[in-house]
Amino acid sequence: QVQLVESGGGLVQAGGSLSLSCATSGRTNSTYTKGWFRQAPGKEREFVAAITWNSVNSYYADSVKGRFTISRDNAKNTMYLQMNSLKPEDTAIYYCAAALYLGTVRTILTVPRTYVYWGQGTQVTVSS
């Protein structure tokens, strides 16, 4: 079993920055693709970013490209999401997730059903 715990959410003004972390525990000796998703009130969970197990490839939603950066440190079993130039529409609960899929097909990596392990989420609120 794998446990994911997000941290780093909070309240920030538009134009500001936040950095999220996702710590992995449990079966950390296995290889996982990891991703960030978010869900705003009344909306479906949507893809934000993903990163392959070796950090060679990263993927972003168009809405965050150029503003958010995903990274991971496998030695620390931690994944990060640096969020800059935040906008009110970025307000949501942010979830980290891990997938057993190790490929690089974007259409597979950007859907929630690919991911088998999920964190409990952390709230990000961007005020205007």
C-alpha positions in Angstrom: 0.0 0.0 0.0 1.0 3.6 -0.7 0.1 6.7 1.3 0.3 10.2 -0.1 0.1 13.3 2.0 -0.1 16.8 0.6 1.1 19.9 2.3 1.7 23.6 1.6 -1.8 24.8 0.7 -3.2 28.1 2.0 -4.5 31.5 1.1 -2.6 33.8 -1.2 -3.4 36.9 -3.2 -3.6 36.9 -7.0 -0.2 37.0 -8.5 1.4 35.3 -5.5 3.1 31.9 -5.2 2.6 28.7 -3.3 4.6 25.5 -3.2 2.9 22.2 -2.6 4.6 19.0 -1.4 3.4 15.4 -1.6 5.2 12.9 0.7 5.0 9.2 -0.2 5.1 6.4 2.4 4.5 2.7 2.3 5.7 0.8 -0.8 8.2 3.5 -1.8 10.5 1.0 -3.3 8.2 0.7 -6.3 8.2 3.0 -9.3 5.3 5.3 -9.8 4.3 8.0 -12.2 3.0 10.9 -10.2 0.6 13.7 -10.8 -1.3 16.7 -9.4 -5.0 17.1 -9.9 -7.4 19.8 -8.6 -11.1 20.1 -7.9 -13.0 23.3 -7.5 -16.5 23.4 -5.8 -19.2 22.1 -8.2 -16.6 21.0 -10.8 -15.0 17.7 -11.8 -11.5 16.8 -10.8 -9.1 18.1 -13.4 -5.5 17.4 -14.4 -2.9 19.9 -13.4 0.5 18.3 -14.0 2.3 14.9 -14.1 5.9 13.7 -14.0 7.4 10.4 -15.1 9.2 8.2 -12.5 12.6 9.3 -13.7 11.6 13.0 -14.1 12.5 12.9 -17.8 9.0 13.9 -18.9 6.5 16.3 -17.4 3.1 17.3 -18.6 0.9 20.3 -17.8 -2.6 21.5 -18.3 -2.8 24.4 -20.7 -4.3 26.5 -18.0 -1.2 26.2 -15.8 1.6 25.9 -18.4 4.3 28.5 -17.8 3.1 29.2 -14.3 3.4 25.9 -12.5 6.4 23.5 -12.2 6.2 19.9 -11.2 9.3 18.1 -9.8 10.1 15.1 -7.7 12.9 13.9 -5.4 12.8 10.1 -5.4 15.5 10.0 -2.7 13.1 11.9 -0.4 10.0 10.2 -1.8 8.5 13.6 -2.3 6.9 15.4 -5.2 6.5 19.2 -5.5 4.3 21.7 -7.4 5.6 25.2 -7.5 2.8 27.5 -8.4 3.6 31.1 -9.5 1.4 33.9 -10.8 -1.6 32.4 -9.1 -5.1 33.4 -10.3 -8.4 33.2 -8.5 -9.5 30.4 -10.9 -6.6 28.3 -9.5 -8.7 28.1 -6.3 -9.4 24.4 -5.6 -8.5 21.4 -3.5 -5.2 20.0 -4.9 -4.6 16.3 -4.8 -1.4 14.3 -5.5 -1.7 10.9 -7.0 0.5 8.0 -8.0 0.1 5.6 -11.0 1.6 2.3 -11.9 1.5 3.3 -15.5 5.1 4.1 -16.6 4.5 5.2 -20.1 4.5 8.6 -21.7 1.2 8.8 -23.5 -0.3 12.2 -22.5 -3.9 11.1 -22.9 -3.4 8.3 -20.4 -1.4 10.4 -17.9 -3.9 13.3 -17.8 -7.0 11.3 -16.6 -7.8 10.5 -13.0 -8.6 6.8 -13.6 -4.9 6.1 -14.5 -3.9 6.9 -10.9 -4.4 4.3 -8.2 -3.2 6.1 -5.1 -4.5 9.5 -3.9 -3.8 11.9 -1.1 -6.4 13.6 1.0 -6.0 17.0 -0.7 -4.9 20.4 0.4 -6.9 23.6 -0.1 -5.5 26.4 -2.2 -7.4 29.7 -2.2 -6.4 32.6 -4.4 -8.0 35.9 -3.5 -8.5 38.7 -6.1 
